Amino acid sequence: MPQQPGAHAPIANDKRWRAYWVCVGVAAITIVDLTKVNVALPAIEQALGAGSTELQLLVAGFVLTFGLTLVPAGRLGDQGSRKVMFLIGLSLFTVTSLVCALAPTTGVLLVGRLLQGVAAGIQMPQVLGLVQQLFQGAERGAAFGLFGATIGIATAFGPTLGGLAIAIGGPVDGWRGIFWMNVPLALLAIVFAAWLLPGRPPGDRARISLDPVGVLIFGVVVVALMWPFLFTTGSPDDDPARWWTLVVFALATVAFIWWERRYAASGRAPLVPLGLFSLRSYRNGTLLATAYFGAVPASFLLTNLFLQQGLGLEAVYAGMVTIGFALTSAVTSWIGGRLVNRIGRPLVVLGVALLLVGQGLLVLVAVGTPPELTPWIMAAVMLIGGTGGGLVIAPNQVLALADVPVVQGGLAGSVGQLGQRIGTAIGTAVALSLFYSAIYSEEGQAARIDVFHAAYAAGMAAVGGLLLIALAVGLVDLRQRLADQRVA
């Protein structure tokens, strides 16, 4: 029996888990790269004479090009070959990491970083699509559990690895090691991906339909939404005119929905099948993940800034404070992935609640403990947050994708990833704006540590607000599922 268009080649059982670990390893490299550059910004500023706008673009530009590429790349992987797209993304990631490591000027580094975001956006949708392709049922839950554990470790260890590279390489060229470490890892991943990942079956060559008009309008939507948040620093010099792009975002969103419906009505495959969002499990799971990823990376960044700028810790030691979060989230992600098919949404709600408690305690510890003890106590409190975080990522991923057809797995995963990147951009911008606004308003009027106490508490208020949104979405989804069970 011929396979349907969009189906992908089967893979022998003995190769599935080896292929899976290639995918997860590449996802970890990508997420680490997303977080480890933050701690290198002062070193890059000193070494290359980069200005504040250029430093902002090194972080924001990566997130923007990452987000722009996700959905089209996921679509191409679903319609063509996820393996081919995976290898293209990895190859580009290797080359751009090399460009960044050797960059003689800030301009070259910025171009390399923007293209590195494109590479990340190509390879990440294939990871989630392949995991769905390789596993079903309870095995899929276990696979996403391990995936969530790996992502949790990568997110929390990124700043530590970045700080370690600077400590080893020195303040002038240590930042280059952050990019150099990607090269051998990516080359190794290319070899294993070419060997182990499943391709398309012979003869199955459906015509690629990318919806170019949809891609163009979608690009306007993403750029217009993310732009003002990517350039919000909390400084009095922030240009207020940037918020007008949200009007463009609203108009482009209406145009995109109209075009996608029209395109689908003509019998062609739209860029984003809007029917995905009619799946309640997918819609709620994507909203919850967007709020979660708006909160947690912002929390890590605020904590790192407070420890370095407020308490004077070196980058490598400030990064180590999040290790407890990484370790506990890894364990609970693995456990959560195995339990989610039995417990369901209550597991995620419990995770968000624990995370809220952990973030609240971080603020109390930062403000109310002696500075010499604060990093140690914050590191201990991270264990609570990590326990909750692990119960969110993997179980929510399983629940969100449970009703999505495998042939749309890469696309659904890429839309979800886009939500996470947009959440991170907005959450980080809002939190940093509150953090730096408090510093600008109180500096010179209070002792230095008191200024940073106020700034940290202000920024973490945004984190708490986003987690409350995630909790509300989880509770609504839980109520709907319980109602469905009563009807059944």
C-alpha positions in Angstrom: 0.0 0.0 0.0 1.5 3.4 -1.0 2.1 5.9 1.7 0.2 9.1 1.9 2.1 12.3 1.0 3.8 13.6 4.0 4.5 10.2 5.4 8.1 9.4 6.2 10.1 6.2 6.0 9.8 3.7 8.9 12.9 3.0 10.9 14.0 -0.3 12.6 13.4 -0.6 16.3 17.1 -1.0 17.1 17.8 2.4 15.4 15.0 4.4 16.8 16.6 5.4 20.1 19.9 6.1 18.5 18.2 8.4 16.0 16.3 10.0 18.9 19.5 10.8 20.8 21.0 12.5 17.7 17.9 14.7 17.5 17.9 15.5 21.2 21.6 16.2 21.2 21.2 18.8 18.4 18.3 20.4 20.2 20.5 20.7 23.3 23.3 22.3 21.3 20.8 24.8 19.9 19.2 25.8 23.2 22.6 26.1 24.9 23.7 28.4 22.1 20.6 30.5 22.7 21.4 31.1 26.4 25.2 31.0 26.7 25.9 34.1 24.7 24.1 36.3 27.3 27.1 36.1 29.7 29.6 36.9 26.9 28.2 40.3 26.0 30.5 42.3 28.4 33.5 40.4 27.0 32.4 41.0 23.4 31.9 44.7 24.1 35.5 44.9 25.5 37.1 42.9 22.8 35.4 44.3 19.7 34.2 47.7 20.9 30.6 46.8 20.3 27.9 49.3 21.1 24.8 48.7 23.1 22.6 48.4 20.0 25.0 45.8 18.4 25.0 43.8 21.7 21.3 43.8 21.8 21.1 42.6 18.2 23.5 39.7 19.0 20.8 38.3 21.3 17.6 39.7 19.8 18.6 39.1 16.1 19.3 35.4 16.8 15.8 35.0 18.4 14.2 36.9 15.5 15.7 34.9 12.6 15.2 31.7 14.6 11.5 32.6 14.9 11.1 33.6 11.2 12.5 30.3 9.9 10.7 27.9 12.2 7.4 27.5 10.4 8.5 27.4 6.8 11.3 24.9 7.7 8.8 22.8 9.6 6.5 22.8 6.6 9.4 21.8 4.2 10.4 19.0 6.6 6.9 17.6 6.7 6.4 17.7 2.9 9.9 16.7 1.9 12.5 15.0 4.0 13.1 15.9 7.6 16.5 14.2 7.4 17.6 16.5 4.5 16.4 19.6 6.3 18.1 18.5 9.5 21.4 18.1 7.7 21.0 21.4 6.0 20.3 23.2 9.3 23.2 21.4 11.0 25.7 22.2 8.2 24.7 25.9 8.2 24.9 25.9 12.0 28.5 24.6 11.8 29.6 27.2 9.2 28.0 30.1 11.1 29.5 29.0 14.4 32.9 29.1 12.7 32.2 32.6 11.3 31.2 33.8 14.8 34.3 32.2 16.4 36.7 33.9 13.9 34.8 37.2 13.6 37.3 40.1 13.4 34.6 42.8 13.8 31.3 43.3 15.4 29.6 43.5 12.0 30.9 40.0 11.0 29.9 38.6 14.3 26.4 40.0 13.9 25.9 38.6 10.4 27.2 35.2 11.6 24.8 35.3 14.6 21.8 36.2 12.4 22.5 33.3 10.0 23.1 31.0 13.0 19.5 31.8 14.1 18.3 30.8 10.6 20.2 27.5 11.0 18.6 26.9 14.4 15.2 27.6 12.9 15.8 25.0 10.2 16.9 22.1 12.4 14.6 22.5 15.5 11.3 21.7 13.8 12.7 18.5 12.4 13.6 17.4 15.9 10.0 17.5 17.2 8.7 16.1 13.9 11.1 13.1 14.1 10.3 12.4 17.7 6.6 12.1 16.8 7.5 10.0 13.8 9.7 7.6 15.8 7.4 6.9 18.7 3.7 6.4 19.6 1.7 6.1 22.8 3.5 5.6 26.1 6.9 5.4 24.3 6.2 8.9 22.9 5.6 10.2 26.5 8.9 8.6 27.7 10.7 10.1 24.7 9.3 13.6 25.3 10.2 13.2 29.0 13.8 12.6 28.2 13.6 15.5 25.6 12.3 17.8 28.2 15.0 16.8 30.7 17.7 17.5 28.1 16.2 20.9 27.2 15.9 21.8 30.9 19.6 20.9 31.5 20.6 22.8 28.3 18.6 26.0 29.3 20.1 26.1 32.8 23.6 25.1 32.0 24.0 27.5 29.0 25.1 30.5 31.2 27.5 28.3 33.2 29.2 26.9 30.0 29.4 30.5 28.6 31.0 31.7 31.9 33.4 28.7 31.9 34.5 29.4 28.3 35.3 33.0 29.3 37.1 32.0 32.4 39.3 29.5 30.4 39.9 31.7 27.4 40.4 35.0 29.2 38.5 38.2 29.1 39.6 39.2 25.6 39.1 36.1 23.5 37.3 33.7 25.9 34.0 34.6 24.2 35.2 32.9 21.0 35.3 29.6 22.8 31.5 29.8 23.2 31.2 29.5 19.4 34.2 27.2 18.9 32.6 24.5 21.0 29.7 24.2 18.6 31.9 23.2 15.6 33.2 19.7 16.7 29.8 18.9 18.3 27.9 19.8 15.1 30.3 18.0 12.8 29.9 14.8 14.9 26.1 15.3 14.8 26.1 15.5 11.0 27.9 12.2 10.8 25.5 10.4 13.1 22.4 12.1 11.5 23.4 11.0 8.0 23.8 7.4 9.3 20.9 7.0 11.6 18.0 9.3 10.7 15.2 8.0 8.5 14.7 9.5 5.1 11.7 9.4 2.7 10.7 6.1 1.1 11.9 5.5 -2.5 9.4 6.9 -5.0 7.5 9.0 -2.4 8.1 12.5 -3.8 5.1 14.7 -3.3 5.3 18.2 -4.8 6.5 20.8 -2.3 3.9 23.5 -1.8 5.2 26.3 0.4 2.6 29.1 0.1 5.0 31.9 -0.8 2.5 34.7 -0.1 1.6 33.2 3.2 5.4 33.0 4.1 5.8 36.7 3.3 2.8 37.8 5.3 3.8 35.5 8.2 7.3 37.1 8.2 5.7 40.6 8.6 3.5 39.2 11.5 6.5 37.8 13.4 8.8 40.8 12.8 6.1 43.4 13.7 5.2 41.5 16.9 8.7 40.9 18.2 10.4 44.1 17.1 9.3 46.5 19.9 10.0 43.9 22.6 13.4 43.1 21.2 14.4 46.7 21.5 12.9 47.4 24.9 15.7 47.9 27.5 14.1 50.1 30.1 16.4 52.9 29.3 15.0 56.5 28.9 16.5 56.4 25.4 14.2 53.7 24.2 12.3 55.0 21.1 8.5 55.1 21.9 7.7 55.0 18.2 8.7 51.3 18.2 5.3 50.4 19.6 3.6 51.4 16.4 4.7 48.2 14.8 2.1 46.4 16.9 -0.5 48.1 14.7 1.3 46.5 11.7 1.2 43.2 13.6 -2.6 43.4 14.1 -3.3 44.3 10.4 -0.8 41.6 9.1 -2.5 39.0 11.4 -5.9 39.7 9.9 -4.4 39.5 6.4 -2.6 36.3 7.2 -5.8 34.6 8.5 -7.8 35.8 5.5 -5.1 34.6 3.0 -4.6 31.2 4.7 -8.3 30.5 4.6 -8.6 31.6 1.0 -5.5 29.5 0.1 -6.9 26.4 1.8 -10.3 26.9 0.1 -8.6 26.7 -3.3 -7.6 23.1 -2.5 -3.9 23.9 -1.7 -2.0 23.4 1.5 -1.6 26.6 3.5 1.6 27.5 5.4 -0.2 27.1 8.8 -3.3 24.8 8.8 -5.5 27.0 11.0 -7.4 23.8 11.9 -4.5 23.0 14.2 -5.8 25.6 16.6 -9.2 24.0 16.6 -7.6 21.1 18.5 -8.1 22.2 22.1 -5.2 20.2 23.4 -2.8 21.8 21.0 -4.2 25.3 21.5 -4.0 25.2 25.2 -0.7 23.4 25.3 0.9 26.0 23.0 -0.5 29.0 25.0 0.8 27.4 28.3 4.2 26.8 26.8 4.4 30.3 25.4 3.7 31.8 28.9 6.2 29.3 30.5 9.0 30.2 28.1 8.2 33.9 28.6 8.8 33.5 32.3 11.7 31.0 32.9 14.4 32.3 30.6 13.6 35.8 31.9 14.0 34.6 35.4 17.4 33.1 34.6 18.6 36.3 33.0 17.4 38.5 35.9 19.0 36.2 38.5 22.3 36.3 36.5 22.2 40.1 36.3 21.4 40.5 40.0 24.2 38.2 41.0 26.8 39.7 38.7 25.9 43.4 38.8 24.3 43.6 42.2 26.4 41.2 44.2 29.6 41.3 42.0 29.8 37.6 41.3 31.9 36.4 38.3 30.0 35.1 35.3 30.9 31.5 35.8 29.8 31.5 39.5 26.6 33.3 38.7 25.8 30.7 36.1 26.3 27.9 38.5 23.5 29.1 40.7 21.0 27.6 38.1 22.6 24.1 38.2 20.1 22.9 40.8 17.2 23.9 38.5 18.8 21.9 35.7 19.3 18.8 37.7 15.9 18.6 39.3 14.1 19.6 36.1 15.9 16.8 34.3 14.7 14.2 36.8 11.1 15.4 37.0 10.9 15.8 33.2 11.8 12.1 32.8 9.4 11.1 35.5 6.7 13.4 34.1 7.0 12.0 30.6 6.3 8.5 32.0 3.4 9.6 34.2 1.6 12.0 31.8 -0.4 9.4 30.0 -1.9 8.3 33.4 -2.2 11.6 35.2 -2.6 14.1 32.4 -3.0 17.9 32.9 -3.0 17.8 36.7 0.7 17.0 36.5 1.4 20.2 34.5 -0.8 22.3 36.8 1.2 21.0 39.8 4.5 21.9 38.0 3.4 25.5 37.3 2.3 25.9 41.0 5.7 24.6 42.3 7.5 26.9 39.8 5.5 29.9 41.1 6.5 29.1 44.7 10.1 28.7 43.7 10.2 32.1 41.9 8.6 33.8 44.8 11.1 32.4 47.2 14.0 33.6 44.9 12.8 37.2 45.4 12.4 36.8 49.2 15.9 35.3 49.4 17.5 38.0 47.2 16.0 40.8 49.3 16.1 39.3 52.7 19.3 37.4 53.1 22.9 38.6 53.8 24.7 39.1 50.4 27.4 36.6 51.2 24.8 33.9 51.7 22.4 34.9 49.0 23.9 32.9 46.1 24.0 29.7 48.1 20.4 30.0 49.3 19.2 30.9 45.8 20.9 27.8 44.5 19.0 25.7 47.0 15.7 27.4 46.1 16.4 26.6 42.4 15.7 22.9 43.4 12.1 23.8 44.0 11.7 25.7 40.7 13.4 22.9 38.8 11.1 20.3 40.2 8.1 22.2 39.0 9.7 23.2 35.6 10.4 19.5 34.8 6.7 18.7 35.3 5.7 21.3 32.8 7.9 21.0 29.7 7.7 17.3 28.8 4.2 16.5 29.9 2.8 19.6 28.3 4.6 18.8 25.0 3.0 15.3 25.1 -0.5 16.7 25.8 -0.2 19.5 23.2 0.8 17.1 20.3 -1.3 14.1 21.3 -4.1 14.8 18.8 -1.8 16.2 16.0 -1.4 13.9 12.9 2.2 12.7 12.5 2.3 14.1 9.0 1.9 17.6 10.5 4.2 16.9 13.5 7.1 19.1 12.3 4.8 22.0 11.4 2.9 21.7 14.7 6.2 21.6 16.6 7.6 24.6 14.8 4.5 26.7 15.5 4.8 25.7 19.2 8.5 26.6 19.1 7.7 29.9 17.5 5.3 30.6 20.4 8.1 29.7 22.8 10.6 32.1 21.1 8.0 34.9 21.0 7.2 34.3 24.6 10.9 34.4 25.5 11.4 37.7 23.5 8.4 39.4 25.1 9.0 38.0 28.6 12.6 39.0 28.6 11.9 42.4 27.2 9.2 43.2 29.8 11.3 41.8 32.7 14.5 43.6 31.6 12.5 46.9 31.1 11.2 46.7 34.6 14.6 45.7 36.0 16.5 48.6 34.3 13.7 51.1 34.8 13.9 50.5 38.6 17.7 51.1 38.4 17.4 54.3 36.4 14.7 55.6 38.8 16.4 54.7 42.1 20.1 55.0 41.4 21.7 57.7 43.5 18.7 57.7 45.9 19.5 54.5 47.8 22.4 52.2 48.6 23.6 50.2 45.6 22.4 46.8 46.9 19.0 48.3 47.7 18.7 49.5 44.1 19.3 46.0 42.8 16.9 44.5 45.3 14.1 46.8 43.9 15.2 46.1 40.3 15.2 42.3 40.8 11.8 42.3 42.5 10.3 44.5 39.7 11.6 42.3 37.0 10.5 39.1 38.8 7.0 40.5 39.1 6.7 40.1 35.3 7.9 36.5 35.7 5.2 35.8 38.3 2.5 37.4 36.0 3.4 35.1 33.1 3.4 32.0 35.4 0.0 33.0 36.6 -1.2 33.1 33.0 0.3 29.6 32.5 -1.5 28.4 35.6 -4.8 29.8 34.4 -4.5 28.1 31.0 -3.6 24.8 32.7 -6.6 25.1 35.1 -9.0 25.9 32.2 -7.7 23.0 30.2 -8.0 20.7 33.2 -11.6 21.8 33.8 -12.5 21.2 30.1 -11.0 17.7 30.2 -12.9 16.8 33.4 -16.1 18.0 31.8 -15.4 15.8 28.8 -14.8 12.8 31.1 -18.2 13.4 32.8 -20.0 13.5 29.5 -18.3 10.3 28.3 
